[in-house]
Each structure stands twice: as C-alpha cells, then as structure tokens.
Amino acid sequence: MYYNKVEICGVNTSELKVLNDEEKRELLEKTKQGDEQARRELINGNLRLVLSVVQRFTGRRENLDDLFQVGCIGLVKAVDNFNIDLDVKFSTYAVPMIIGEIRRYLRDNNSIRISRSVRDLAYRALQAKEELIRTKECEPTVDDIAKHLGESKESIVRAMEAIIEPISLYEPVYNEGGDSIYVMDQISDTNSSDEIWLENIALKQAMNGLNERERTIINLRYYKNKTQMEIAEEIGISQAQVSRLEKGALEHMRKQI
C-alpha cells in the first residue's frame, strides 16, 4: 500500500467488491457444498475486511503487502472453518482469525529472537489456558496453568512475557482527519510544564471514564513503570487478565481522547 494510492499487492483496493449479508450466506452455503467458484467469490468479496484489519498495523513499519497476504491466509482459514449453522456473522468470526494470523506472523518474524523451547512453552500455556477456561468456566491463574502443564510458575511467566509483542513508540493510538497521536506522544516530558499541563488534563478526563481496577492498572503500568506480572501479583489477578484490562482501558481512553 502507498500513502497516496490505493494499491496493495498490485490490487486497486477501491475496486474491491463488497458482499451483502445475503450474498455472503449464499456463497458460504455453496462453499460448504464444495463449490470452488463460490469459495473464490467469497474470498474476493471479503478482501476489504483484510484491508481494514491490516490498517490497524500501519504504525509497525511492516511491509503492508506482506501483512495483506498473511491476512488473506487468515481469511481463507475463516472461510474454510466457518460454521454456517451458528448464529454468527461471518465478519465476526473472520476478523479475529485474520488478526491472529497477522500477529503470529509478526511474532515469528520479530527481531527479538526467542528460543524455540520458550516459544513452545508459551504456546502450550495458551492452549492450556483455553482448555482450563472451557472446563472450569473461569479465568485460570498462572498457578493453574503451571500445575496443568507440570511446569514451574516462574517458567510459565517468563515464557508468556517473552512472546508479548513490543509496542513501537511510533504506533498510532488515535487518528482523526489525518492527524495521528502516537504512543511517544503520551510519554510525559518533565522539561515542559505546558505539555505536562495539557497532557494531564486530557489523560485525567480519559481516565475518569475507567473503572477503579482499570485506573489502578494504567497508573501502575504507565506512571509507576511496573510490568504486567508485577501488577498481576500486586492486585491478585493473572497476567493475562492484566493484559486484557490494560488493552480495554487504553482503547476506552483512546476513544475519549
């Protein structure tokens, strides 16, 4: 993709077809019956969905052509695995699949190299977490996952933290009318009292919309410089819960700002 053009992987994105819900349903039914033409039409008719997901990763300085192709793999997987008997929109199912595929690509191509054993343990821990959620119907703790896998709590924590993708200082957190706010813009500068004053007003207003636990996490994470694991131990929840609450709080603040 180019900044002033609408081309990605040689495709003019302005000409991408958009399917309505009825067309998607019809093509999905034909695809499940083995109609390859319908499958191709369904994939081509949802490329805009891939494009919209890829745009979320524009601040990572990655090759967007590569991300688009990886996103298409996620779309194909969504088409092939979607259950038409469930009362779920295809896009609701496809978007997480596309995002997951792109994130796996970014993790595997991360410049920070992680040993295979650590990465494998982290993926086993993620699988164990999903299994425990299904069986216990609640969020498992790090201790639960460690016992389930027969590993130490410390090794699980190290493995999970190792695969957390670092956030670029140039990643946009808000965009309106072409003007973006980046992560680095939210880092306070003690040498500029005017900037601190303006930033504190905006952040205070945004944080007012958070609940008490979210405010605590944001305060500890960005003002006290604590890691997610340190916060998890301090407030008595899992690192995964801290991560999820932090992302939700930042998303809420981004909308407020």
Buried (B, 14 or more C-beta within 10 A) or exposed (E): BEEEEEEBBEBEBEEBEEBEEEBBBBBBEBBBEEBEEBBEBBBBBBBBBBBEBBEEBBBBEBEBBBBBBBBBBBBBBBBEEBEEEEEEEBBEBBBEBBBEBBBBBBBEEEEEEBEEEBBEBBBBBBEBBEEBEEEEEEBBBBEBBBBBBEBEBEBBBBBBBBBEEEEBEEBBBBBEEEEBBBBEBBEEEEEEEEEEEEBEEBBEEBBEEBEEBBBBBBBBBBEEEBBBBBBBBBBEBBBBBBBEBBEBBBEBBBEBB
